[in-house]
Amino acid sequence: MTSGPHSRSNPAPSLRLRLKPKGPVTGYVDGGWWPHSRDLSAELPELAAVLSVRLGPIQRISYAMDTWETAPSRVDVDGRHVRMEGFRSQDRDTVAVTGLNGQRISLLVVPPDAGDTAGHDAMMAAAHRDNADSPSSILRGARVRRGAATSSTP
């Protein structure tokens, strides 16, 4: 038996996104997104591509400036330039994605370092049809703390 160098390609991590079912708008957010990092350049193209199925072509994405590492002024999605808008006044736990038709999806942002159970619970709560809790309440309810991986199991 011979052994040689093995090369493994690390596949890109899958998109962690849950949306409320289509219907009347309720609550603060329309679902939850759990990015793998605080790098918007790396995280947003896949998110925008998936959301374009519901929104059509994406026009802009707004985010809280203090929550993310440096962000580009635009992101390319399906060959189109999507404008990025950072605001100091935006809720730090959300991003908003707006289509060319004016439709908008507001998402809870689960911190990338959340524990598996807590992160999953936060996304599921945000995507529950009748959830009307604030983003911070959803994260608190799922026992997600910033800066520390946590789990909602004792």
TALINTA-V20488 format. One line per field, one symbol per residue. phi: phi as a letter, one per 40 degrees, with the letter a starting at -180 (. if undefined). psi: psi as a letter, one per 30 degrees, with the letter a starting at -180 (. if undefined). burial: I if it has 9 or more other C-alpha atoms within 8 Angstrom, else O. A space follows every 10 residues. Layout:
phi->???
psi->???
burial->???
This chain:
phi->.bbbcbbbcc cccccbabbc cdidcbgcbb ibbbccaccc dcccdcdccc cccccgdcca bbaccccbcd bccabcbfgb cbcbbcbccc dcbbbbbbcd cgcbbbbcbc ddcccdcccc ccccccccdc cbccdccccc ccgcbcgacb bcbc
psi->klkakkkkkj lkklkjkkkl lkakkkaelg akkilflgje eeeeeeeeee ffeefakkel kklkefflak klflkkjhgk kkkkjkkffk kfgllkkklf gfkkkkkkjk kfgkleeeee eeeeeefkeg kglleeeeee efhkkkfkkl kgk.
burial->OOOOOOOOOO OOOOOOIIII OOOOOIIIII IIIIIOOIII IOIIIIIIIO IIOOIIOIII IIIIIOOIOO IOOOIIIOOO IIIIIOIOOO OIIIIIIIII OOOIIIIIII IIIIIOIIIO IIIIIIIIOO IOOIIOOIII OIIIIOOOII IIOO
